[in-house]
Amino acid sequence: MATKTRPAQKKGPTLEAHQVILRPLVTEKGTHMSSHHNAFQFEVSQLATKDEIKVAAEELFGVHVKAVNTQNRLGKSRRFRFRMGKLANWKKAIITLHADSPPIEFF
């Protein structure tokens, strides 16, 4: 008896490229990664998949993406006046470009 596999269906809405990549993360570590390893960090939508992030980066910046790594980051606890609160969870993507691809310019 043969088993049928269903194609993977994405949960959530279909996102446009500008909805997938929200903002660049400009930090010391990110600057080092961009200059030495041709990798750039971005905050992305929590609903975005690696494939969607790759397509969005290629469309928005005109580069050739080699790999996408993602991290789901937990929001930090913060004190707001007399109470403890929590910042929102967010998703981070590290986009590695091919060696022949031009770097992404933020400024």
Long-range contacts (C-beta under 8 A, 24 or more apart in sequence): 10-49, 11-47, 12-47, 13-47, 15-45, 15-47, 15-48, 15-52, 15-56, 17-55, 17-56, 17-59, 17-60, 18-56, 18-60, 19-45, 20-44, 20-45, 20-48, 20-52, 20-53, 20-56, 21-53, 21-56, 21-57, 21-60, 21-93, 24-104, 24-106, 25-92, 26-106, 33-94, 34-103, 34-104, 37-96, 38-96, 38-97, 38-98, 38-99, 38-101, 38-103, 39-94, 39-95, 39-96, 39-97, 40-94, 40-95, 40-97, 40-104, 41-92, 41-93, 41-94, 41-95, 42-92, 42-93, 42-95, 43-90, 43-91, 43-92, 43-93, 44-70, 44-91, 44-92, 44-93, 45-91, 46-72, 46-89, 46-90, 46-91, 48-91, 48-93, 50-93, 53-93, 53-95, 54-95, 57-95, 61-104, 62-102, 63-97, 63-101, 63-102, 63-104, 64-97, 64-98, 64-100, 64-101, 65-95, 65-96, 65-97, 65-98, 65-101, 66-96, 66-97, 66-98, 66-101, 67-95, 67-96, 68-93, 68-94, 68-95, 68-96, 69-93, 69-94, 69-96, 70-94
